[in-house]
Amino acid sequence: MKKQKATIHDIAEKLKITASTVSRALNDNPRISEATKKKVLKIAKQLNYQPNHIASALRSGKSRLIGVIVPTANRNFFSSVIRGIEEIANSLNYKIIISQSYDEFDKEVQTVEALLNARVDGIIASIGKATENFDHFEKIMNKGIPLVLFDRISNELEVSQVVIDDYLGAYQTVDHLIQNGCKRIVHFTSTQRINIYKERKRGYEDALKDHGLTVDPELIVYSNMQLEDGRKKMEEILKKKISFDGVFSASDYAIMGAMQVLKEHGYKIPEQVKLAGFGNEPFTSFTEPAITTVDQKSIPMGKITAETFFELLNSPNTDTVAKKTILKPELIIRDSSK
C-alpha cells in the first residue's frame, strides 16, 4: 500500500500538542518558544514531513511561490534572467516555479492554468512566438494576481513590463556595419507580433534610411531564428544570388547558422561579409571570428523584473498604474564585423 504523507496532525500527536502550535512552529512564529520549535522540526524530519503549499496558501492567502514562464530555459538569456529573478525572490524568502512554453500557445495557456491552480502569488512571463490571443494573461489580471512581462511583451496588455531598448540595439548595430563599409545588409527576423523582432526590424530600417540606403524587402528574411533557420535561409540567399555584404540577425543562433554556411561556401568573414547578431550568447565569443552582438543585460533585467513584481505584490492599491522599464543595450564589437 502507498504510504500516506505525514501531516501536521501526525507531528502534533507525537508531541501531544495542538496542530495550530505545530503550524506556528513550522512557520517560525515568534509566539512559539525555541524549545518547541526544535522539537517540532526534529519530529518533522523524522516523519519526512513535506508542507502542503496549496493548503498553506488557502489558509494564509500566500504561497510564497512565483510562477515564471519562459519560451525555453536552455538559452543563456532566459536562464540568466531566471537567475536574476531568483536572487531577488530568494532574498525575500520566495521560491520560483519555472515553466517552459516552448513557444507553443496551448502549452502557454496550460502553464498559466497550472500555476493558478498551484496558488502562486503572481506570475512573471515572456510571451511565446505563437501567442496571438491573450485571454489567459487577462485571466491572471482579472483575478487580481500580479503579472509582469519581460523581454517578449505585448502592448495589448496593460501590465508592467521590463525590456531592453531593442530599437536602439538594432540601430547601433546596423549603423556600425554601415560605418564599416556595408551597403546591402541582410536582416534575419521573425514574427512581427513579438515586440522584440518588430523593434529590431524598425531599428534596422531606420539606420539604413538615415545613411541614405534603400530598405530592400528582398534582404529581410523571416524564420524561427534557430541555428538551422540561419543555415537554411543563408543557403536560399546564396542560391538566389542575392547581392549582400553584411548580415544583421535578431538572434545569435541564426547568425551562427549563417556563418557556418558562408564559411562552407568559401566566404571570408569579415573581408567579404560582415556579421552581427543579438543576444550575446556565450558561443559568440568562441567562434572564429568572434561574433559582434548586442548584450541584453539579462541578469539586471531579471532583478528589475522581480523588483517590479514585488512592488506590485506589496502595493495596497490594486489599480496600480502599469510601469514600463527600458534598459539600455550594449553593442559588443568583435572580429566578425571589423
ROBALUM-537127 format. One line per field, with one value per residue (C-alpha): x, y, z. Coordinates in steps of 0.1 Angstrom, whole numbers, plus 5000, padded with zeros to 4 digits. Each point is the difference from the previous one (the first is absolute). Example, Ala and Ser with C-alpha at 12.3 -4.5 7.8 and 13.67 -1.06 7.14 Angstrom:
<vexbas>
px: [5123; 5014]
py: [4955; 5034]
pz: [5078; 4993]
</vexbas>
This chain:
<vexbas>
px: [5000; 5011; 5014; 4980; 5018; 5006; 4978; 5003; 4974; 5024; 5027; 4976; 4989; 5036; 5008; 4965; 4995; 4975; 5002; 4999; 5030; 5019; 4990; 5012; 5033; 5006; 4993; 5025; 4973; 5016; 4972; 5014; 5030; 5033; 4999; 4966; 5012; 5030; 4978; 4975; 5028; 5016; 4968; 4992; 5034; 4994; 4966; 5014; 4973; 4995; 4979; 4968; 5006; 4965; 4983; 5023; 4992; 4963; 5004; 5023; 4991; 5037; 5020; 5033; 5003; 5005; 4993; 5026; 4991; 5027; 5000; 5030; 5023; 5031; 5009; 5026; 4978; 4970; 5020; 5018; 4967; 4988; 5031; 4994; 4963; 5010; 5027; 4974; 4972; 5022; 5012; 4964; 4993; 4981; 5005; 4994; 4984; 5015; 4979; 5008; 4975; 5023; 4984; 4968; 4967; 4981; 5029; 5002; 4962; 5003; 5030; 4981; 4971; 5024; 5017; 4967; 4989; 5032; 4990; 5031; 5001; 5006; 5014; 5030; 5000; 5016; 4975; 5004; 5003; 4968; 4978; 4974; 4972; 5007; 4969; 5021; 5020; 4968; 4987; 5030; 4994; 4962; 5008; 5020; 5032; 5032; 5013; 5032; 5013; 5036; 5019; 4972; 4970; 4967; 4988; 4964; 5005; 4999; 5026; 5034; 5028; 5038; 5019; 5032; 4999; 4999; 4997; 5031; 5020; 4991; 5005; 5035; 5010; 4989; 5016; 5032; 4998; 4994; 5029; 5022; 4991; 4967; 4974; 4978; 4992; 4978; 4977; 4989; 4968; 4969; 4963; 4992; 4973; 5030; 5011; 5037; 5001; 4978; 5023; 5032; 4987; 4990; 5035; 5015; 4978; 5005; 5038; 5000; 4978; 5021; 5030; 4981; 4998; 4969; 4980; 4998; 4972; 5021; 5026; 4975; 4997; 4974; 5005; 4999; 5036; 5015; 5035; 4985; 4978; 5031; 5017; 4969; 4993; 5037; 5000; 4969; 5016; 5031; 4979; 4980; 5033; 4988; 5027; 5009; 5031; 4986; 4976; 4982; 4980; 4975; 5014; 5035; 4989; 4989; 5032; 5020; 4982; 5007; 5036; 5004; 4985; 5020; 5032; 4990; 4996; 5034; 4990; 5025; 4986; 5003; 5018; 4972; 4970; 4997; 4977; 4982; 4975; 4979; 5000; 5037; 4996; 5033; 5009; 5003; 5034; 5014; 4993; 5026; 4997; 4982; 4966; 4989; 4968; 4978; 5000; 4965; 5009; 4983; 5008; 4992; 4968; 4991; 5007; 4980; 4971; 4999; 5002; 4971; 4980; 5005; 4990; 4967; 4996; 5005; 4980; 4968; 4985; 4986; 4997; 5037; 5011; 5019; 5037; 5023; 5038; 5023; 5036; 5029; 5016; 5038; 5015; 5029; 5022; 5021; 5020; 4970; 4991; 5033]
py: [5000; 5035; 5017; 5031; 5033; 5013; 5030; 5026; 4979; 4971; 5023; 5014; 4965; 4990; 5030; 5002; 5036; 5016; 5001; 5038; 5001; 4977; 5023; 5031; 4983; 4989; 5036; 5013; 5020; 5021; 4989; 4965; 4992; 4990; 4967; 4991; 5010; 4977; 4971; 5006; 5002; 4968; 4980; 5015; 4988; 4965; 4997; 5015; 5026; 5021; 5031; 5003; 5033; 5001; 4994; 5025; 5026; 4994; 5007; 5030; 5014; 4998; 4971; 5019; 4985; 5019; 4984; 5009; 4991; 5001; 4987; 4978; 4998; 4986; 5034; 5020; 5031; 4984; 4980; 5032; 5020; 4971; 5003; 5037; 4994; 4972; 5021; 5026; 4975; 4979; 5030; 5007; 4963; 4992; 4971; 4999; 4973; 5000; 4989; 4999; 5007; 4989; 5028; 4980; 5018; 4971; 4991; 5036; 5001; 4966; 5013; 5031; 4978; 4976; 5029; 5016; 4966; 4998; 5033; 5019; 5036; 5013; 4993; 5013; 4992; 5004; 4994; 4972; 5005; 4983; 5020; 5022; 4998; 5014; 4988; 4978; 5030; 5021; 4972; 5005; 5038; 4995; 4979; 5028; 4980; 5020; 4994; 5014; 4995; 5001; 5000; 4987; 5022; 5011; 5035; 4986; 4992; 5028; 4984; 5010; 4990; 4999; 5000; 5013; 5026; 4976; 5028; 5017; 4967; 4993; 5036; 5001; 4966; 5009; 5034; 4983; 4976; 5030; 5019; 4970; 5000; 4980; 5012; 4970; 4984; 4969; 5000; 4968; 5006; 4981; 5006; 5037; 4991; 4997; 5035; 4992; 4990; 5029; 5026; 4984; 5001; 5037; 5008; 4982; 5020; 5034; 4995; 4993; 5030; 5023; 4990; 5005; 4963; 4983; 4975; 4971; 4975; 4972; 5004; 4996; 4963; 4984; 4968; 4985; 5012; 4967; 4989; 4978; 5029; 5021; 4973; 4994; 5037; 5007; 4970; 5015; 5035; 4985; 4979; 5030; 5019; 5030; 5026; 5008; 5010; 4998; 4981; 5012; 4974; 5006; 4967; 4987; 4965; 5010; 5020; 4969; 4979; 5026; 5002; 4962; 5000; 5030; 4983; 4968; 5020; 5016; 5035; 5019; 5017; 5029; 5008; 4991; 4999; 5016; 4983; 5012; 4983; 5008; 4985; 4995; 4962; 4985; 4983; 5033; 5007; 4966; 4999; 5008; 5028; 5010; 5014; 5037; 5000; 5020; 4992; 5000; 5006; 4967; 4998; 5037; 4994; 4971; 5020; 5030; 4977; 4984; 5034; 5013; 4968; 5005; 5037; 4988; 4972; 5023; 5029; 5006; 5016; 4974; 5026; 5007; 5015; 4976; 5010; 4994; 4998; 5003; 4989; 5013; 4973; 4997; 4994; 4977; 5004; 4969; 4988; 4988; 5037; 5019]
pz: [5000; 4993; 5031; 5010; 5003; 5035; 5010; 5028; 5019; 5001; 5014; 5025; 5012; 5005; 5021; 5017; 4989; 4977; 4962; 5001; 5023; 4975; 4971; 5018; 5010; 4964; 4988; 5026; 5019; 5028; 5024; 5000; 5023; 4984; 5019; 4985; 4965; 5003; 5012; 4971; 4974; 5014; 4997; 4966; 4987; 5015; 4983; 4968; 5002; 4968; 5003; 4978; 4983; 4985; 5034; 5016; 4972; 5006; 5037; 4998; 4966; 4991; 4985; 4998; 4965; 4967; 4967; 4973; 4963; 4974; 4964; 5008; 5029; 4981; 4985; 5019; 4998; 5017; 5025; 5010; 5004; 5022; 5021; 5005; 5009; 5024; 5018; 5009; 5008; 5023; 5019; 5009; 5009; 4968; 4976; 4963; 4978; 4965; 4971; 4963; 4972; 4972; 4980; 4998; 5007; 5015; 5023; 5012; 5008; 5019; 5019; 5012; 5011; 5019; 5018; 5010; 5013; 5020; 5017; 4990; 5013; 4965; 4966; 4980; 4963; 4967; 4972; 4975; 4962; 4992; 5025; 4983; 5025; 5035; 5019; 5023; 5011; 5004; 5023; 5023; 5001; 5006; 5030; 5015; 4998; 4992; 4964; 4987; 4964; 4990; 4966; 4978; 5009; 4985; 4999; 5000; 5037; 5026; 5023; 5013; 4976; 5000; 4967; 4984; 4973; 4971; 4975; 5013; 5000; 4964; 4988; 5016; 4985; 4965; 5003; 5009; 4970; 4977; 5015; 4992; 4964; 4997; 4975; 4995; 5034; 5003; 5031; 5016; 5020; 5012; 5006; 5003; 5027; 5024; 5011; 5000; 4963; 4990; 5018; 4987; 4965; 5005; 5012; 4970; 4976; 5016; 5000; 4963; 4993; 5021; 4979; 4967; 4993; 4986; 5020; 4977; 5009; 4983; 5028; 5029; 5008; 5023; 5020; 5035; 5005; 5011; 4988; 4973; 4988; 4996; 4980; 4978; 4993; 4991; 4976; 4983; 4998; 4983; 4977; 4989; 4994; 5021; 5003; 5037; 5020; 5035; 5022; 5031; 5019; 5028; 5015; 5006; 4991; 4965; 4994; 5011; 4974; 4973; 5009; 4997; 4965; 4988; 5012; 4982; 4968; 5004; 5010; 5021; 5031; 5005; 4968; 4976; 5024; 5034; 5026; 5032; 5023; 5030; 5035; 5010; 5003; 5014; 4968; 4981; 5017; 4991; 4963; 4974; 4994; 5032; 4993; 5005; 5021; 5023; 5038; 5014; 5037; 5009; 5037; 5007; 4980; 5023; 5031; 4989; 4988; 5035; 5018; 4978; 5009; 5037; 4998; 4985; 5025; 5029; 4987; 5019; 4969; 4976; 4973; 4999; 4966; 4978; 4998; 4971; 5006; 4970; 5005; 4978; 4979; 4993; 4966; 5003; 4969; 4991; 4970; 4979; 4991; 5002]
</vexbas>
